[in-house]
Amino acid sequence: MMDSKKIDWTALRKDFPILDQQVHGKPLIYFDNAATSQKPRVVIDALVHYYEHDNANVHRGIHELSNRATAGYEAGRARAAISAGARPKKTPVASESAKAKPMTKGDGEAVTGMFS
């Protein structure tokens, strides 16, 4: 069912820095496709922060950077599961469903395609 609220397209466009440009004299319009998706400012800022402060192997180190990277990964995984209506501790996260299904151990919950 469609929400009766109107979408503020101008405000939404401001969340995506790449849309603040013109192509052939017109505002850029980018429709998502299977190859990539545009990132909102909050995601870009989070990635910059990660690479500047916490970049390390997740679940593979015992040093501070690895601990922070693992904590951030697990927090993101929990948020993705909750937003999908799944149980955080029981939900694998994978780039595609074919990779996630074997990790579900039969309960069928998986979060996929969230990190393109």
Secondary structure by P-SEA (a helix, b strand, c coil): cccccccaaaaaaaaccccccccccccbbbbbcccbbbbcaaaaaaaaaaaacccccccccccaaaaaaaaaaaaaaaaaaaaacccccccccccccccccccccccccccccccc
